[in-house]
Amino acid sequence: MARGKIQMKRIENPVHRQVTFCKRRAGLLKKAKELSVLCDAEIGIFIFSAHGKLYELATKGTMQGLIEKYMKSSCGSQDDQAKEAQLLDTKEEINMLKHEIELLQKGLRYMLGGGAGTMTLEELRIFEKHLEIWIYNIRSAKMEIMFQEIQLLKNKEGILKAANNYLQEMIEDQTGITNIAPMITPYPLTPQNEIFQT
């Protein structure tokens, strides 16, 4: 008696479903054991029933040992793939930087007139772009230095104003004259000895 082709869909009758599950589970575990014996393979199988019951098989050693071996193997292959990708990225970056350095050296030789040969239009455009970036960086650095110098000058101005106020108060205390207009002079504010000796 020949069997008919079984349709691959969920078995609706729960009793038939449980019987089929038990038979097929036993068949799967039997085939796994045979494969392990015939081919000297390490096999681990997890099966969870519809009710959540766990069935497992580890043909050599323990399931924990197989899981650890699997984790080492999969992590190692992922690490190798990541290292290969990183190596390719690094090589591409090195080649790009070498090309850029060659182009910049050629551009500098062209600018200084020391190079024999000419540059293509595309090379000139790339070199122009680099020059614009350099000019921008130089201007930014220059503006930063100028800003720092302005801050230093403002600090000195504050110190000089405080010294001027202090000196005016001293003069007012010694002479009794008030409302002295602050002197604005291009010369340094150094007190004369004769003024203080009277």
N, CA and C of each residue as an Amber inpcrd file, in Angstrom:
protein
   594
   0.8380000  -1.1680000   0.0000000   0.0000000   0.0000000   0.0000000
   0.8880000   1.2390000   0.0000000   0.7000000   2.0500000  -0.9930000
   1.5320000   3.2380000  -1.1560000   0.9260000   4.4040000  -0.3940000
   1.8040000   5.2070000   0.1540000   1.3440000   6.3920000   0.8760000
   1.0860000   7.5190000  -0.1070000   0.1170000   8.3420000   0.2250000
  -0.1270000   9.5350000  -0.5770000   0.7730000  10.6650000  -0.1050000
   0.9210000  11.6880000  -0.9220000   1.7650000  12.8240000  -0.5650000
   1.0910000  13.6110000   0.5540000   1.8460000  13.9120000   1.5900000
   1.3120000  14.6270000   2.7410000   1.4080000  16.1260000   2.4770000
   0.3110000  16.8190000   2.7280000   0.3080000  18.2700000   2.5720000
   0.9920000  18.8940000   3.7780000   1.8610000  19.8730000   3.5130000
   2.5800000  20.5450000   4.5850000   1.7360000  21.6910000   5.1300000
   0.8720000  21.3540000   6.0730000   0.0740000  22.3530000   6.7730000
  -0.1790000  21.8330000   8.1820000  -0.6110000  22.7000000   9.0340000
  -0.8230000  22.3400000  10.4400000  -1.9260000  21.2950000  10.5470000
  -1.6760000  20.2630000  11.3650000  -2.6720000  19.2090000  11.5990000
  -3.6800000  19.7540000  12.6020000  -4.9400000  19.7660000  12.2440000
  -5.9730000  20.3790000  13.0730000  -6.3550000  19.5250000  14.2740000
  -6.4080000  18.2030000  14.0990000  -6.7970000  17.3160000  15.1960000
  -5.6410000  17.2370000  16.1990000  -5.8360000  17.6610000  17.4810000
  -4.7310000  17.6700000  18.4650000  -4.1570000  16.2900000  18.7630000
  -4.9980000  15.2420000  18.7260000  -4.4890000  13.8920000  19.0010000
  -3.5740000  13.4480000  17.8660000  -4.0320000  13.6440000  16.6180000
  -3.2050000  13.2700000  15.4610000  -1.9140000  14.1060000  15.4340000
  -2.0460000  15.3830000  15.8150000  -0.8730000  16.2770000  15.8270000
   0.1640000  15.7620000  16.8230000  -0.2780000  15.3410000  18.0410000
   0.6430000  14.8530000  19.0650000   1.2900000  13.5410000  18.6380000
   0.5320000  12.6690000  18.0250000   1.0830000  11.3850000  17.5640000
   2.1270000  11.6290000  16.4740000   1.8030000  12.5210000  15.5270000
   2.7530000  12.8330000  14.4540000   4.0190000  13.4750000  15.0260000
   3.8370000  14.3610000  15.9980000   4.9950000  15.0140000  16.6300000
   5.9200000  13.9760000  17.2610000   5.3450000  13.0360000  18.0180000
   6.1600000  12.0210000  18.6960000   6.9030000  11.1330000  17.6940000
   6.1920000  10.6990000  16.6450000   6.8300000   9.8360000  15.6500000
   7.9400000  10.5650000  14.9000000   7.6490000  11.7800000  14.4670000
   8.6500000  12.5240000  13.6800000   9.8300000  12.9590000  14.5470000
   9.5670000  13.2830000  15.8080000  10.6530000  13.6270000  16.7180000
  11.5800000  12.4400000  16.8940000  10.9950000  11.2700000  17.1060000
  11.8030000  10.0580000  17.2820000  12.6060000   9.7710000  16.0160000
  11.9790000   9.9580000  14.8600000  12.6750000   9.7220000  13.5940000
  13.8220000  10.7030000  13.3970000  13.5970000  11.9830000  13.7370000
  14.6420000  12.9920000  13.6000000  15.8290000  12.6950000  14.5130000
  15.5470000  12.3350000  15.7650000  16.6230000  12.0210000  16.7110000
  17.3910000  10.7720000  16.2700000  16.6480000   9.7690000  15.7190000
  17.2960000   8.5520000  15.2360000  18.2350000   8.8730000  14.0710000
  17.7600000   9.6960000  13.1250000  18.5970000  10.0780000  11.9760000
  19.8290000  10.8540000  12.4340000  19.6790000  11.7300000  13.4410000
  20.8070000  12.5070000  13.9490000  21.8540000  11.5840000  14.5710000
  21.3930000  10.5820000  15.3310000  22.3230000   9.6230000  15.9330000
  23.0620000   8.8260000  14.8570000  22.3240000   8.3930000  13.8340000
  22.9450000   7.6390000  12.7430000  23.9920000   8.4870000  12.0240000
  23.6660000   9.7420000  11.7520000  24.6080000  10.6490000  11.0910000
  25.8690000  10.8300000  11.9400000  25.6750000  10.9390000  13.2380000
  26.8120000  11.1110000  14.1380000  27.7120000   9.8810000  14.1190000
  27.1260000   8.7080000  14.1610000  27.9150000   7.4680000  14.1770000
  28.5870000   7.2380000  12.8270000  27.8500000   7.3770000  11.7400000
  28.3980000   7.0970000  10.4190000  29.4730000   8.0970000   9.9960000
  29.2740000   9.3390000  10.3250000  30.1820000  10.3930000   9.8250000
  31.0540000  11.0040000  10.9070000  30.9930000  10.4850000  12.1200000
  31.7770000  10.9950000  13.2320000  31.5520000  12.5040000  13.4160000
  30.2840000  12.9070000  13.3700000  29.9310000  14.3270000  13.4840000
  29.3930000  14.6050000  14.8800000  29.6190000  15.8180000  15.3260000
  29.0310000  16.2540000  16.5900000  27.7210000  16.9560000  16.2730000
  26.6250000  16.4550000  16.8310000  25.3110000  16.9950000  16.5150000
  24.5940000  17.3730000  17.8010000  23.9630000  18.5340000  17.7760000
  23.1310000  18.9800000  18.8830000  21.7970000  19.4370000  18.3500000
  20.7110000  18.9570000  18.9580000  19.3590000  19.3060000  18.4920000
  18.5240000  19.7430000  19.6910000  17.7980000  20.8590000  19.5100000
  16.7830000  21.3050000  20.4590000  15.4290000  21.1710000  19.7960000
  14.4550000  20.6240000  20.5150000  13.0820000  20.5750000  20.0100000
  12.1690000  21.0330000  21.1420000  11.3210000  22.0010000  20.8630000
  10.3100000  22.4460000  21.8160000   8.9460000  22.0350000  21.2850000
   8.1770000  21.3470000  22.1190000   6.8370000  20.9310000  21.6960000
   5.9000000  22.1340000  21.7450000   4.6670000  21.9010000  21.2730000
   3.6580000  22.9740000  21.2870000   3.3280000  23.3780000  22.7300000
   3.5510000  22.4940000  23.6860000   3.2740000  22.7890000  25.0950000
   4.4900000  23.3610000  25.8100000   5.5900000  23.5360000  25.0900000
   6.7790000  24.1450000  25.6680000   7.7620000  23.1530000  26.2720000
   7.5320000  21.8590000  26.0930000   8.4480000  20.8640000  26.6480000
   9.6870000  20.7770000  25.7620000  10.8640000  20.6900000  26.4190000
  12.1370000  20.6650000  25.7100000  12.6090000  19.2290000  25.5140000
  13.0400000  18.9200000  24.2870000  13.6980000  17.6570000  23.9620000
  15.0380000  18.0440000  23.3390000  16.1040000  17.4080000  23.8010000
  17.4160000  17.7510000  23.2530000  18.2420000  16.4940000  23.0380000
  19.2340000  16.6490000  22.1550000  20.1410000  15.5410000  21.8530000
  21.5250000  16.1290000  21.6170000  22.5010000  15.5960000  22.3080000
  23.9040000  15.9230000  22.0640000  24.6090000  14.6030000  21.8290000
  25.0970000  14.3860000  20.6200000  25.6320000  13.0680000  20.2810000
  26.9950000  12.8050000  20.8970000  27.8060000  13.8440000  21.0810000
  29.1260000  13.6610000  21.7010000  29.2720000  14.7130000  22.7820000
  29.5480000  14.3070000  23.9650000  29.7100000  15.2710000  25.0500000
  28.3550000  15.7850000  25.5200000  28.3810000  17.0260000  26.0170000
  27.1450000  17.6140000  26.5520000  26.6590000  18.7080000  25.6140000
  25.3850000  19.0670000  25.8140000  24.8080000  20.1480000  25.0230000
  25.5250000  21.4650000  25.3250000  25.8950000  21.6830000  26.5930000
  26.6010000  22.9170000  26.9740000  27.9480000  23.0070000  26.2490000
  28.6370000  21.8660000  26.1550000  29.9070000  21.8390000  25.4300000
  29.7250000  22.1790000  23.9580000  28.6620000  21.6300000  23.3450000
  28.3820000  21.9390000  21.9370000  28.0380000  23.4210000  21.7520000
  27.2640000  23.9590000  22.6880000  26.8820000  25.3780000  22.5870000
  28.1220000  26.2650000  22.6880000  29.0120000  25.9530000  23.6290000
  30.2490000  26.7450000  23.7720000  31.1040000  26.6530000  22.5040000
  31.1860000  25.4580000  21.9400000  31.9520000  25.2800000  20.7030000
  31.3350000  26.0950000  19.5720000  29.9920000  26.0850000  19.4980000
  29.2890000  26.8660000  18.4790000  29.5460000  28.3640000  18.6640000
  29.4720000  28.8310000  19.9010000  29.6780000  30.2660000  20.1680000
  31.0960000  30.6880000  19.7840000  32.0790000  29.8650000  20.1240000
  33.4570000  30.1880000  19.7470000  33.6070000  30.2280000  18.2300000
  33.0020000  29.2620000  17.5740000  33.1090000  29.1820000  16.1170000
  32.4280000  30.3680000  15.4490000  31.2080000  30.6950000  15.8770000
  30.4800000  31.7940000  15.2230000  31.1120000  33.1370000  15.5500000
  31.5800000  33.3180000  16.7900000  32.2480000  34.5830000  17.1420000
  33.5500000  34.7200000  16.3820000  34.2730000  33.6120000  16.2420000
  35.5360000  33.6640000  15.5110000  35.3370000  34.0320000  14.0590000
  34.3080000  33.4590000  13.4350000  34.0840000  33.7810000  12.0250000
  33.6060000  35.2120000  11.8680000  32.8000000  35.7000000  12.8140000
  32.3620000  37.1000000  12.7520000  33.5460000  38.0270000  12.9540000
  34.4420000  37.6760000  13.8980000  35.6350000  38.4970000  14.1150000
  36.5090000  38.5300000  12.8680000  36.6700000  37.3580000  12.2270000
  37.4780000  37.3030000  11.0110000  36.8810000  38.1750000   9.9120000
  35.5500000  38.1000000   9.7570000  34.8930000  38.9250000   8.7410000
  35.0560000  40.4040000   9.0560000  34.9200000  40.7630000  10.3430000
  35.0700000  42.1710000  10.7310000  36.5040000  42.6440000  10.4760000
  37.4820000  41.7780000  10.7850000  38.8840000  42.1520000  10.5640000
  39.1730000  42.3150000   9.0760000  38.6070000  41.4150000   8.2540000
  38.8190000  41.5200000   6.8090000  38.2090000  42.8160000   6.2730000
  37.0060000  43.1370000   6.7350000  36.3540000  44.3750000   6.2830000
  37.1610000  45.5930000   6.7180000  37.6580000  45.5590000   7.9470000
  38.4610000  46.6750000   8.4450000  39.7640000  46.7920000   7.6530000
  40.3750000  45.6550000   7.3260000  41.6070000  45.6650000   6.5470000
  41.3670000  46.2470000   5.1610000  40.2470000  45.8660000   4.5290000
  39.9200000  46.4190000   3.2130000  39.6920000  47.9260000   3.2930000
  38.9670000  48.3690000   4.3420000  38.7370000  49.8060000   4.5130000
  40.0540000  50.5450000   4.7010000  40.9530000  49.9590000   5.4890000
  42.2450000  50.5890000   5.7320000  43.0560000  50.6750000   4.4470000
  43.0550000  49.5930000   3.6530000  43.7980000  49.6070000   2.3870000
  43.2350000  50.6500000   1.4370000  41.9040000  50.7410000   1.3680000
  41.2870000  51.7520000   0.5040000  41.6670000  53.1610000   0.9630000
  41.6490000  53.3760000   2.2770000  42.0030000  54.6920000   2.8070000
  43.4620000  55.0170000   2.5200000  44.3420000  54.0290000   2.6550000
  45.7680000  54.2470000   2.3680000  45.9570000  54.6130000   0.9020000
  45.2900000  53.8680000   0.0070000  45.4140000  54.1720000  -1.4230000
  44.8790000  55.5620000  -1.7440000  43.7590000  55.9330000  -1.1230000
  43.1880000  57.2530000  -1.3570000  44.1420000  58.3510000  -0.8680000
  44.7320000  58.1400000   0.3270000  45.6670000  59.1350000   0.8610000
  46.9310000  59.2250000   0.0180000  47.4280000  58.0770000  -0.4850000
  48.6010000  58.1050000  -1.3660000  48.3070000  58.9110000  -2.6280000
  47.1420000  58.6670000  -3.2070000  46.7500000  59.4040000  -4.4090000
  46.6390000  60.8960000  -4.1160000  46.0500000  61.2160000  -2.9710000
  45.8940000  62.6300000  -2.6080000  47.2540000  63.2950000  -2.3850000
  48.1720000  62.5860000  -1.7330000  49.5140000  63.1380000  -1.5000000
  50.2300000  63.3660000  -2.8250000  50.1430000  62.3880000  -3.7240000
  50.7770000  62.5440000  -5.0390000  50.2100000  63.7530000  -5.7780000
  48.8980000  63.8980000  -5.7100000  48.2510000  65.0180000  -6.3860000
  48.6910000  66.3540000  -5.7830000  48.7590000  66.4090000  -4.4510000
  49.1690000  67.6590000  -3.8020000  50.6380000  67.9840000  -4.0900000
  51.4880000  66.9670000  -4.0830000  52.8950000  67.2040000  -4.4230000
  53.0280000  67.6950000  -5.8600000  52.2760000  67.0880000  -6.7520000
  52.3010000  67.5160000  -8.1480000  51.8100000  68.9590000  -8.2630000
  50.7550000  69.2970000  -7.5140000  50.2330000  70.6670000  -7.5290000
  51.2310000  71.6720000  -6.9950000  51.9300000  71.2980000  -5.9100000
  52.9410000  72.2120000  -5.3630000  54.0890000  72.4080000  -6.3430000
  54.5250000  71.3120000  -6.9790000  55.5820000  71.4450000  -7.9790000
  55.1130000  72.3330000  -9.1320000  53.8710000  72.1750000  -9.5190000
  53.3070000  72.9740000 -10.6060000  53.2650000  74.4540000 -10.2100000
  52.8650000  74.7250000  -8.9580000  52.7900000  76.1160000  -8.4990000
  54.1710000  76.7640000  -8.4160000  55.1290000  75.9890000  -7.9290000
  56.4700000  76.5400000  -7.7350000  57.2850000  76.5080000  -9.0170000
  56.7670000  75.8840000 -10.0450000  57.4560000  75.8650000 -11.3300000
  58.5640000  74.8400000 -11.4000000  58.7100000  73.9860000 -10.4040000
  59.8010000  73.0190000 -10.3990000  59.4460000  71.7100000 -11.0570000
  58.1890000  71.5030000 -11.3470000  57.7830000  70.2160000 -11.8910000
  57.7780000  70.2290000 -13.4040000  58.2070000  69.1550000 -13.9580000
  58.1500000  69.0230000 -15.4110000  56.8420000  68.3270000 -15.7440000
  56.0150000  68.9800000 -16.4730000  54.7410000  68.3740000 -16.8270000
  53.5980000  69.2850000 -16.4320000  52.4400000  68.9070000 -16.8470000
  51.2690000  69.7240000 -16.5900000  50.2420000  68.9110000 -15.8230000
  49.2310000  69.6110000 -15.3530000  48.1580000  68.9580000 -14.6120000
  46.9080000  68.9550000 -15.4770000  46.1050000  67.9220000 -15.3070000
  44.8410000  67.8710000 -16.0330000  43.8490000  68.8220000 -15.3830000
  42.7610000  69.0760000 -16.0640000  41.7470000  69.9820000 -15.5420000
  41.1630000  69.4380000 -14.2380000  40.9330000  68.1330000 -14.1780000
  40.3740000  67.5340000 -12.9590000  41.3660000  67.6520000 -11.8030000
  42.6480000  67.4130000 -12.0720000  43.6600000  67.5590000 -11.0270000
  43.7240000  68.9990000 -10.5330000  43.6070000  69.9540000 -11.4540000
  43.6150000  71.3620000 -11.0560000  42.3940000  71.7000000 -10.1950000
  41.2430000  71.1380000 -10.5330000  40.0390000  71.3860000  -9.7200000
  40.2080000  70.8300000  -8.3140000  40.7380000  69.6060000  -8.2230000
  40.9540000  69.0060000  -6.9010000  41.9680000  69.8220000  -6.1160000
  43.0410000  70.2450000  -6.7810000  44.0650000  71.0440000  -6.1070000
  43.4750000  72.3750000  -5.6460000  42.6230000  72.9800000  -6.4690000
  41.9690000  74.2400000  -6.0980000  41.0990000  74.0350000  -4.8550000
  40.3890000  72.9190000  -4.8040000  39.5500000  72.6190000  -3.6410000
  40.4050000  72.5130000  -2.3760000  41.5540000  71.8320000  -2.4950000
  42.4530000  71.7050000  -1.3390000  42.9990000  73.0710000  -0.9290000
  43.3400000  73.8920000  -1.9020000  43.8370000  75.2290000  -1.5750000
  42.7780000  76.0520000  -0.8510000  41.5180000  75.9390000  -1.2960000
  40.4410000  76.6620000  -0.6200000  40.2890000  76.1890000   0.8210000
  40.4080000  74.8790000   1.0320000  40.3240000  74.3410000   2.4040000
  41.4790000  74.8730000   3.2360000  42.6880000  74.8820000   2.6640000
  43.8440000  75.4040000   3.3910000  43.6480000  76.8690000   3.7520000
  43.1800000  77.6530000   2.7890000  42.9600000  79.0870000   3.0470000
  41.9370000  79.2610000   4.1530000  40.8720000  78.4880000   4.1090000
  39.8540000  78.5750000   5.1540000  40.4550000  78.2460000   6.5160000
  41.2640000  77.1660000   6.5920000  41.8850000  76.7890000   7.8690000
  42.8510000  77.8610000   8.3520000  43.6170000  78.4330000   7.4250000
  44.5670000  79.4860000   7.8020000  43.8160000  80.7040000   8.3200000
  42.7620000  81.0960000   7.6370000  41.9730000  82.2520000   8.0910000
  41.3280000  81.9800000   9.4410000  40.8530000  80.7720000   9.6400000
  40.2450000  80.4320000  10.9320000  41.2770000  80.5270000  12.0520000
  42.4810000  79.9910000  11.8080000  43.5310000  80.0540000  12.8180000
  43.9340000  81.5030000  13.0830000  44.0160000  82.2930000  12.0240000
  44.3790000  83.7090000  12.1520000  43.3190000  84.4580000  12.9680000
  42.0490000  84.1930000  12.6860000  40.9760000  84.8540000  13.4350000
  41.0060000  84.4530000  14.9040000  41.3250000  83.1950000  15.1810000
  41.4010000  82.7270000  16.5660000  42.5270000  83.4450000  17.3080000
  43.6910000  83.5800000  16.6550000  44.8190000  84.2810000  17.2830000
  44.4630000  85.7410000  17.5150000  43.8270000  86.3830000  16.5230000
  43.4450000  87.7880000  16.6790000  42.4240000  87.9500000  17.8080000
  41.4890000  87.0140000  17.9150000  40.5070000  87.0700000  18.9890000
  41.1860000  86.9510000  20.3490000  42.1610000  86.0420000  20.4620000
  42.8850000  85.8920000  21.7210000  43.6700000  87.1610000  22.0550000
  44.2860000  87.7840000  21.0460000  45.0270000  89.0300000  21.2880000
  44.0880000  90.1450000  21.7230000  42.9040000  90.2200000  21.1180000
  41.9220000  91.2340000  21.5220000  41.5020000  91.0070000  22.9710000
  41.2980000  89.7560000  23.3500000  40.9320000  89.4610000  24.7400000
  42.0450000  89.8850000  25.6940000  43.3040000  89.6070000  25.3080000
  44.4290000  90.0290000  26.1520000  44.4700000  91.5440000  26.2840000
  44.2520000  92.2540000  25.1730000  44.2610000  93.7220000  25.2230000
  43.1180000  94.2440000  26.0810000  41.9560000  93.6170000  26.0050000
  40.8380000  94.0360000  26.8600000  41.1610000  93.8110000  28.3290000
  41.8150000  92.6720000  28.6250000  42.2190000  92.4100000  30.0080000
  43.2080000  93.4680000  30.4960000  44.1840000  93.8160000  29.6230000
  45.1630000  94.8520000  29.9990000  44.4680000  96.1870000  30.2000000
  43.4890000  96.4910000  29.3370000  42.7490000  97.7370000  29.4730000
  42.0240000  97.7810000  30.8210000  41.4050000  96.6680000  31.2190000
  40.7260000  96.6110000  32.5160000  41.6990000  96.8240000  33.6560000
  42.8850000  96.2090000  33.5520000  43.8960000  96.3730000  34.6080000
  44.3590000  97.8250000  34.6830000  44.5920000  98.4390000  33.5070000
  45.0380000  99.8380000  33.4890000  43.9570000 100.7750000  34.0150000
  42.7070000 100.5150000  33.6960000  41.6260000 101.3420000  34.2280000
  41.5560000 101.2280000  35.7370000  41.7020000 100.0040000  36.2460000
  41.6850000  99.8190000  37.6950000  42.8680000 100.5310000  38.3370000
  44.0510000 100.4740000  37.7170000  45.2280000 101.1750000  38.2510000
  45.0100000 102.6730000  38.1990000  44.4160000 103.1860000  37.1270000
  44.1380000 104.6160000  36.9940000  43.1720000 105.0730000  38.0840000
  42.1040000 104.2860000  38.3100000  41.1490000 104.6320000  39.3760000
  41.8300000 104.6410000  40.7380000  42.7070000 103.6900000  40.9710000
  43.4170000 103.6100000  42.2420000  44.3040000 104.8350000  42.4370000
  45.0200000 105.1970000  41.3690000  45.9060000 106.3680000  41.4550000
  45.1000000 107.6450000  41.6570000  43.9510000 107.7730000  40.9910000
  43.1140000 108.9580000  41.1830000  42.6270000 109.0480000  42.6210000
  42.2510000 107.9250000  43.2070000  41.8140000 107.9360000  44.6020000
  42.9460000 108.3320000  45.5290000  44.1510000 107.8690000  45.2280000
  45.3040000 108.2450000  46.0530000  45.5690000 109.7430000  45.9660000
  45.4690000 110.3060000  44.7520000  45.6900000 111.7450000  44.5620000
  44.6230000 112.5250000  45.3060000  43.3620000 112.0660000  45.2160000
  42.2820000 112.7490000  45.9050000  42.4870000 112.7120000  47.4060000
  42.9450000 111.5860000  47.9240000  43.1730000 111.4740000  49.3610000
  44.3110000 112.3710000  49.8100000  45.3730000 112.4970000  49.0340000
  46.5380000 113.2810000  49.4480000  46.3470000 114.7700000  49.2200000
  45.6730000 115.1440000  48.1580000  45.5520000 116.5680000  47.8490000
  44.2050000 117.1390000  48.2320000  43.2110000 116.3230000  48.3650000
  41.8810000 116.8000000  48.6920000  41.1230000 117.3100000  47.4840000
  41.6770000 117.2300000  46.3100000  41.0120000 117.6760000  45.0950000
  40.1840000 116.5130000  44.5700000  38.9190000 116.8020000  44.2730000
  38.0520000 115.7640000  43.7300000  37.6520000 116.1230000  42.3130000
  37.0150000 115.2370000  41.6580000  36.5470000 115.3890000  40.2790000
  37.6720000 115.6910000  39.3090000  38.7490000 114.9700000  39.4280000
  39.8400000 115.1190000  38.4620000  39.4620000 114.3130000  37.2310000
  39.4980000 114.9500000  36.0800000  39.1810000 114.2360000  34.8410000
  40.2740000 113.2250000  34.5560000  39.8930000 112.0370000  34.1610000
  40.9310000 111.0410000  33.8660000  41.7880000 111.5020000  32.7010000
  43.0630000 111.2990000  32.8720000  44.0010000 111.7080000  31.8320000
  44.0700000 110.6200000  30.7680000  43.9510000 111.0620000  29.5500000
  44.1290000 110.1320000  28.4330000  45.3870000 110.5730000  27.7360000
  46.3920000 109.7690000  27.8560000  47.6830000 110.1250000  27.3040000
  48.2770000 108.9190000  26.6080000  49.0130000 109.1550000  25.5470000
  49.6440000 108.0240000  24.8890000  50.8740000 107.5420000  25.6430000
  51.2600000 108.2780000  26.7130000  52.4550000 107.9190000  27.4640000
  52.0720000 107.0460000  28.6450000  53.0070000 106.2610000  29.1410000
  52.6940000 105.4310000  30.3010000  52.4140000 106.2880000  31.5290000
  51.5390000 105.7850000  32.4060000  51.1640000 106.5140000  33.6100000
  52.1650000 106.2060000  34.7200000  53.2260000 107.0040000  34.8010000
  54.2100000 106.8450000  35.8750000  54.1860000 108.1110000  36.7170000
  53.9320000 108.0120000  38.0080000  53.8590000 109.2130000  38.8530000
  55.2310000 109.8710000  39.0040000  55.2150000 111.1840000  38.9820000
  56.4360000 111.9710000  39.2050000  56.6830000 112.0710000  40.7040000
  57.9460000 111.9880000  41.1230000  58.2890000 112.0370000  42.5350000
  57.9990000 113.3970000  43.1370000  58.1310000 114.4970000  42.3700000
  57.9190000 115.8290000  42.9290000  56.4810000 116.0400000  43.3670000
  55.5260000 115.4530000  42.6910000  54.1070000 115.6520000  43.0290000
  53.8250000 115.1080000  44.4000000  54.4000000 113.9900000  44.7320000
  54.1040000 113.3460000  45.9990000  54.9420000 113.8940000  47.1600000
  55.9590000 114.6650000  46.8870000  56.8350000 115.1800000  47.9470000
  56.3480000 116.5330000  48.4500000  55.3900000 117.2260000  47.8430000
  54.9460000 118.5420000  48.3110000  54.0600000 118.4740000  49.5090000
